[in-house]
Amino acid sequence: LGDDGSDRDFQRFIGKKLKSTRLRRRLSQSELAELAGIDQAQVSQFENGRVMPKMATFYKLTRALGINPGEFFSEFRAQEMCVHVGSLKFLKVGAPSNNDF
């Protein structure tokens, strides 16, 4: 994990985005947890930025919210967005920039 706080910032973004999407769908944490097949306490931890969901859990959450994972990150600049994948460092998300060619 990075030392500059970027991992923590990303974790907080995930939480805020999960919560805002859940609220737009008019779901409680318990309802989202049931739809995703996880505990309500996990939803709370993710939304509060205390815990980063594993990729499998993240996929369950986005499916339960009715969005694909790519849509979830649409607010970010593709060149700057990274997704933490387990213990692997980072995977770039989005279209390549001109610098990538």
Buried (B, 14 or more C-beta within 10 A) or exposed (E): EEEEEEBEEBBBBBBEBBBEBBEEBEBEBEBBBBBBEBEBEBBBBBBBBEBBBEBEBBBBBBBBBEBEBEEBBEEBEBBEBBBBEEEEEBEBBBEEEEEEE
